[in-house]
Every structure is written in C-alpha cells, then in structure tokens.
Amino acid sequence: GGCIHVKHHNFDVLKGDDLIDVESTISVGVIDNLLCIFSKKAETTYFLDVADIFSDEHRVFRECIKRIEPDIHDENLAFLAPQYFLDTSGQGLLYRVVLSLPLIVKCVSPTAFLIPFLLRRDGPRDTIRKHIMGRFSTLIEKRDMKSLRTWLGVVVDQYSKSEVALKFDYESTVKLLSKCSLVSVSDIEDADESKVVGHIMVPKSCGQILTQTEILQMILLPHALSAINHGNLRNLRFISSLAIHYFVELERRRIAPSVALQCLIIALLRRTGENAELSSFLSARQSQWTVTRRRRLMSLPTATGMYFDNPGAIPYAETLFLIATEKVDGKASVPSTPSTTRQLISYATIILLGCGATFLAVRCLLCAGLLNDAINVCTKKIKPNNKPDTEGTQFSEGTKPKDFFRAAVSNANNQSSVAERCKSFYHLHCFLKQWDPSTFTLESRKIKVSPRGGSTERIRKTSFRVAEDFDSVIVEQSAFAHECPRFPDELFGGKESICCKKLRAMFGYAQSISTAGNKDNNFARAGKPRTGGARGGGAASFAKSMPNINADSD
C-alpha cells in the first residue's frame, strides 16, 4: 500500500550505462516526501509513502498506482537514478523528477480515499486543495454518503491530534458566521475550486490535516450555495445531512464543533423545512448545557463546554436572530413553523443572557418584534432606572424607551383591532413607568413649527424650506414625547378619537400646539398634556374606560 509504480517505456535511454555502475541494481532517494526506489532490473521506479506503509489506518487508499512512463525522452538525456536527468548536450543542464498530482489523481478511483496522501505532498497548498475539493465534489454529485462518511471519519481522526488546528478553529471561525447563516448567499463563492481555495487562510502547521474552516469553505458552503442558486432542495438536504454527520464525528471525539458549523447546520435545517430535526438539535444542545452546568456545580469533570466558554458565542447568538427573522423564499427553501422560529429565538436569547449580554438580548428581541419578551428580560435582569443621579442604569443604544416604543408601533401595524393595540401600548406604558420613571418627566423644549400649522414630521421631510419659514415654540411635554415626536394617531382612530387622546396623555404628548405672539419674540403656547400623562393618574382611568384591556395582563 501507499506505493506508485512507474514503468519506464523507453528504458534503453534511461539505463545511463556511462553514469551508473553496471553492477548496481537499486538506487534510493526522496522525491516530494516519498521514498523513491529505482530498480534497474525491473525497469521501474517505486514511490513509497512511508506514512501509509507503517499506518494501521485501513480506510485510506492502499492499492498500488501503476503507470507507464510515456515515450517523451530525448536521447541526449541521461538518467541519474533515481531522480535526475542530465542533458549531455550543450551545457549539461540537470533536471529533477517531480510528481504530477493531476496524473496520480486521474489514475485512482473517485471513491478511493486519497486525501491524506495529497495533504502530505509539498506542492502549492491551493493546488492540493483543488484536488481535494474536486474529489469531495465528485462524491457529493453521486450522493455517495457511505464513502463521504468514511472520509470524514479519517479526516476528524487526524484533525483531533492537532492542538494547533483545534485552537485555530476555536478562535477564528467566528468570521464565517455571516456566510454560514445563508442570509446573504451572494457573499458565498460557488462550488468552483479556483474561486474558493484562494480565500482560505490556515496556519502552515496545519498543512497535513483538514480544519473545520477548510471543510466549511471548500465543501459545505459552496455546495449549499449551489443548491440554493439552482433551487435544488434535494441537494440542499443532502448537504444538511453531510454537515450533521461531520458535527457528530467531531462530538464523538469530544471536539467542540465550531460556532460556524453549528450556525450552518441550523440555517440548513431551517431552509429545508426540517423542523423536527431542528427542534431536536436545539433541545439536545440545551440539554448538554444543563448537564454540564450541574456537573460543574458539583465540581465533577465535564466532557463538553458551556456556550459562554466559546469566544464566538455572542456573535453566534446574534447570527441566530438573523436566521430566525429572515424571510426564507426560493425553490430550495421551505418556510419554518412559528414554533420552530420561537424556539430558535429562545435558544439565542439563552446564550446572550448566559454570556452577560443582557442589553444585546433586549435589542435583538426588539428588532425581532418580541416586545413582551424584551420587557420580561428587562424586568428580571436589568435594574430599574429609579435613581438616575446615583445608581441609575445607563441604557445602551437600541434598548432605550424610544426603541421599545418603535417596536410597539411596528407590532401595532400588524394587529387587526384597536383594542389589541391599546392593550399593547398600555402594557408598554406600565413597564416604562416602573423601569424608567424619568421617561415621563415633563420638560420644556424649543421646537420649530410652521406658521401655517405644519407638523414637525412634515417640517423634517421638507428639505427645501429655509429656517425663516418656521417659528420656534417652547413646548412642555414628557421627555419621551420629545425623543419620539410623532405619535401614531392613525393606529387609534385619529388624533380626535378618545383612545388616541388618552394614550397621548399617558405618554406625555402635548394635545395641540398653537403659536401665540409673533415671530419676533419666538414664543408660543402649547397645550399641556393631562396630568395623568406625566404623573400616572391618567393610566388607571384609561384602563377603566377600555373594557377590553386588562391592566395587569402581559
């Protein structure tokens, strides 16, 4: 096994009687990490892969590769066994024999596992990757899962022995999360070897193994993209099965699968409509974390790590939110069920909260339109801002009261009845009143209004008007109303409806703005909100006036 036999066609020219001792029958050397043995008697050169000869791994290709050397030798070339040719004419140039990997690959069956042999060669890394990618592609096109599983088993065995590769993948696969989400498939190269291999960067010390980064970029991602672009759901499901098998092979050897690989599996299962498999995958991961956490509390050894042990856990959870909120379409995509989407968001939220990224979890929930979930997280995990001058919480961007309000407005646009919208806004008001009371503190600020009665929203959109066309008016309303100047009156029957007026009062919006005086003194009077808008009295009366709203409901 691990031997290449090259039978010399024109042996009379290769004898080199003037340069080789007639009594000598064997010459030994090294070519491209292979033991090279030239036998004059057999008129053959043997190339031996020592790593294969002394290996107990029977899953690799172990048959002899036999080839007849073509008749291309010049009579002026004298063979210096075992690996040189001397040009006896002219200036005596010396040529060194090299292996042709394309010819070797061509002589071997497509199902033969030649990957370790190729990885041990000293040729350009990109060239070797092209041959490896081509052989994997051949099996994927034939749907030969049996051979692929065998190949991946050997690849993972060799990968598990390299600490450098494990550390590299553990830290660097985070950059692949965007591609593995399959949200923007245009960012992924198609299954073209020449386009893919040039973008892969791995340490030189990982030259004889295939890292998770290479498996993702060379095999799984390109073929997943190809299936999506061609609308081939069957091929996409095959790649999903292959990715899951690779994941299982890693876990069997107690190797932590990279966050990029986990992200790709989730994206593939969701796109292919495998809701039961996706639910099982997420549940299994959470069960592992539960067991690990309990064993750590008891100071027992654990085989697996927690999600917060991984440096890419937070970006991974953010990417899962993108996958969950993406609108899947296309021939190679099947919409997932709402329950699966809900479970995926819950899974991502658990990761963020476990990593201490509470504000980020709230922001992601608001972006996903899950207002009540975001409120529950704030209530349980974030300290209320009831002492703004001393111990108050500093809210990060995306988790301020205005962001909750915008999420409520977005949800209200998808709600069918005014009663549902009123209930949602009332719940938001009760939360903001307890979580950040300073939101409804009355403040007097100067705003610009049109003398003709134009609203601030209309003024903002009118870019061609000059400053002299507006009057500055001091308006007293809540700080919240100043931050979100436009209230969605149209969602509650218009500005003159009773519901709209009471909601505006609850959130501290001025009921009307009318200019008084003239342009020279820049003074105007604004109708103050009702007392309940800033001090909370109006909220209770509003709840009582709406029989369809339960003041204590979530």
Disulfide bonds with the S-S distance in Angstrom:
none
